[in-house]
Amino acid sequence: MLSHHKERHRTERIGWLRAAVLGANDGILSTASLVVGVAAAHGPHNSILVAGIAGLVAGSMSMAAGEYVSVHSQADTEQADLNRERAELKADVAGEHRELAAIYVTRGLDSVLAEQVATQLMAHDALGAHARDELGISSTLSARPMQAAFTSAGSFAAGAALPLAMAAISPDVNLIPLVSGTSLLFLAFLGGLAAHAGGAGVMTGAVRVTFWGALAMAITAGVGALFGTAAGV
């Protein structure tokens, strides 16, 4: 009797990990940039906090809606492909068997073994075999719209809360450097953590996200200062 050894692979968490990292990264970066931009325009402290809170709420809702629509579109496409495959199996099971066997031949099996594998897998779960090996659809990587939406919204709000909290406790004179500096540290930590979870280089992930975060905040601060000066604030 064959024993079953359960292994954990990083691809099993790619769905929620992608949404969580994207949401937290956007939450930190967009809120920090918004706070820094308003502060650079010499906005009063209350206005800076209101802008940050509005950015947190609007960003969370935007991330949830965007992720839901995007991932739901993927789920609709997967379902349409599965429905078509189900109809093809019903109309021509022999042809679908030959198609599946041919796939296994292209992957390195000899024709006899490929026929045997196709026969056994189709007897067990014909649609599942074609979904996985012909369409590339699996339970691990399948689209989950609600999971993606809630994960993105929650992670965005959590990320946005970090620079917003720093803005709330920072004195006006040091607000820009404190919010910018701590936000870059948060981004570096997040980038490194995401890279580690995905099996990539920690330093590369940290540097990459920190660079783009610094660039975004610098540009936003420059625009805020320019318009603040132009408005005579």
C-alpha positions in Angstrom: 0.0 0.0 0.0 1.4 3.4 -1.0 1.7 5.9 1.8 0.6 9.5 1.1 3.1 12.2 1.9 1.6 15.6 2.1 3.9 18.4 1.0 3.3 22.1 1.3 4.2 24.2 -1.7 4.4 27.9 -2.1 2.0 27.8 -5.1 -0.7 26.8 -2.6 -0.7 30.3 -1.1 -0.1 32.3 -4.3 -3.8 33.5 -4.5 -4.1 35.1 -1.0 -0.4 36.1 -0.9 -0.7 38.1 -4.1 -3.8 39.9 -2.9 -2.4 40.5 0.6 1.0 41.8 -0.6 -0.6 44.0 -3.3 -3.1 45.5 -0.8 -0.7 46.2 2.0 1.9 47.6 -0.4 -0.7 49.9 -2.0 -2.0 50.9 1.4 1.3 52.0 2.7 2.5 53.7 -0.4 -0.6 55.5 -1.5 -1.5 56.7 2.0 2.1 57.8 2.8 2.3 59.6 -0.5 -1.0 61.3 0.1 0.0 62.4 3.6 3.4 63.6 2.4 1.9 65.4 -0.6 -0.6 67.3 1.6 2.1 68.1 4.1 4.4 69.4 1.4 1.6 71.7 0.3 1.7 73.1 3.9 -1.8 71.8 4.7 -2.8 71.9 8.4 -2.4 68.8 10.5 -6.1 68.1 10.6 -6.4 68.3 6.9 -3.5 65.9 6.5 -5.2 63.3 8.8 -8.5 63.7 7.0 -6.9 63.2 3.7 -5.2 60.1 5.0 -8.4 58.6 6.5 -10.2 59.3 3.3 -7.4 57.6 1.3 -7.6 54.6 3.6 -11.4 54.2 3.2 -11.5 54.9 -0.5 -8.4 52.8 -1.2 -9.8 49.8 0.7 -13.1 49.9 -1.2 -11.3 50.4 -4.5 -9.0 47.5 -3.9 -11.9 45.2 -2.9 -14.0 46.2 -6.0 -11.0 46.0 -8.4 -9.9 42.6 -7.1 -13.4 41.2 -7.1 -14.1 42.2 -10.6 -10.7 41.1 -11.9 -10.7 37.7 -10.2 -14.4 37.1 -11.0 -13.6 37.7 -14.7 -11.0 35.0 -14.4 -13.4 32.7 -12.6 -16.0 33.3 -15.3 -13.5 32.3 -18.0 -12.5 29.2 -16.1 -16.1 28.2 -15.7 -16.8 28.7 -19.4 -13.8 26.6 -20.3 -15.0 23.8 -17.9 -18.5 23.9 -19.4 -17.2 23.6 -22.9 -14.9 20.7 -21.8 -17.8 19.0 -20.1 -19.9 19.2 -23.3 -17.0 17.9 -25.4 -16.6 14.9 -23.0 -20.3 14.2 -23.4 -20.2 14.4 -27.2 -16.9 12.6 -28.0 -15.3 10.9 -25.0 -13.1 8.8 -27.3 -11.7 11.9 -29.0 -11.1 13.5 -25.6 -9.3 10.4 -24.4 -7.0 10.6 -27.5 -6.4 14.3 -26.8 -5.4 13.7 -23.2 -3.1 10.8 -24.1 -1.4 13.0 -26.7 -0.8 15.6 -24.0 1.0 13.0 -21.9 3.1 11.9 -24.9 4.3 15.5 -25.4 5.3 15.5 -21.7 7.6 12.5 -22.2 5.5 9.3 -21.8 5.5 6.6 -24.4 2.2 6.1 -26.3 1.2 2.9 -24.5 1.8 4.3 -21.0 0.1 7.6 -22.0 -3.0 5.6 -23.1 -3.0 3.8 -19.8 -2.7 7.0 -17.8 -5.4 8.8 -19.7 -7.7 5.8 -19.3 -7.2 5.6 -15.5 -7.4 9.3 -14.9 -10.6 9.7 -17.0 -12.2 6.8 -15.2 -11.4 8.5 -11.9 -12.4 12.1 -12.9 -12.5 12.9 -16.6 -13.3 16.5 -16.2 -10.7 17.1 -13.5 -8.0 15.4 -15.6 -8.8 17.6 -18.7 -9.2 20.8 -16.5 -5.7 20.2 -14.9 -3.7 18.8 -17.9 -5.4 20.4 -20.9 -6.7 23.8 -19.5 -4.2 24.3 -16.6 -7.0 24.8 -14.1 -6.5 23.4 -10.6 -8.1 23.8 -7.2 -4.8 25.4 -5.9 -4.7 28.1 -8.5 -8.4 28.6 -9.2 -9.9 32.1 -8.9 -11.6 33.0 -5.7 -13.2 36.5 -6.1 -14.5 37.0 -2.5 -11.3 35.8 -0.9 -9.3 38.2 -3.1 -11.6 41.1 -2.4 -11.6 40.7 1.4 -7.9 40.0 1.5 -7.1 43.1 -0.6 -9.4 45.4 1.3 -8.1 44.2 4.7 -4.5 44.3 3.8 -4.8 47.8 2.2 -6.4 49.1 5.4 -3.7 47.5 7.6 -1.0 49.0 5.4 -2.6 52.4 5.2 -3.0 52.5 9.0 0.8 52.5 9.5 1.7 55.9 7.8 -1.6 57.3 9.1 -0.7 56.5 12.7 2.8 58.0 12.2 1.2 61.2 10.8 -1.1 61.4 13.8 1.7 61.3 16.3 4.3 63.3 14.4 4.8 67.0 15.0 4.3 69.2 11.9 8.0 70.1 11.6 9.1 66.5 11.3 6.0 64.9 9.7 7.4 64.5 6.2 10.7 62.8 7.1 9.1 60.6 9.8 6.2 59.4 7.7 8.5 58.9 4.7 11.2 57.1 6.6 8.9 54.8 8.5 6.9 54.0 5.4 10.0 53.0 3.5 11.0 50.8 6.4 7.5 49.2 6.3 7.7 48.7 2.5 11.2 47.2 2.8 10.0 44.8 5.5 6.9 43.9 3.4 8.9 43.4 0.2 11.4 41.1 2.0 8.6 39.2 3.7 6.7 38.6 0.4 9.9 37.6 -1.3 10.7 35.1 1.5 7.2 33.7 1.4 7.4 33.3 -2.4 10.9 31.7 -2.3 12.7 34.6 -3.9 15.6 36.7 -2.6 14.7 38.8 0.4 17.1 41.6 -0.3 16.0 41.9 -3.9 12.3 42.1 -2.9 13.0 44.7 -0.2 15.2 46.9 -2.5 12.7 46.8 -5.3 9.7 47.9 -3.4 11.7 50.5 -1.4 13.0 52.1 -4.6 9.6 52.5 -6.1 8.1 53.7 -2.8 10.7 56.4 -2.4 10.2 57.5 -6.0 6.4 57.7 -5.6 6.7 59.7 -2.3 9.3 62.1 -3.8 7.2 62.9 -6.8 4.1 63.4 -4.7 5.9 65.6 -2.3 7.3 67.7 -5.2 3.8 68.1 -6.7 2.4 69.0 -3.3 5.1 71.6 -2.8 4.7 73.0 -6.3 0.9 73.5 -6.0 1.2 74.7 -2.4 3.6 77.4 -3.5 1.4 78.3 -6.5 -1.6 78.6 -4.3 0.2 80.7 -1.9 -0.4 78.4 1.0 
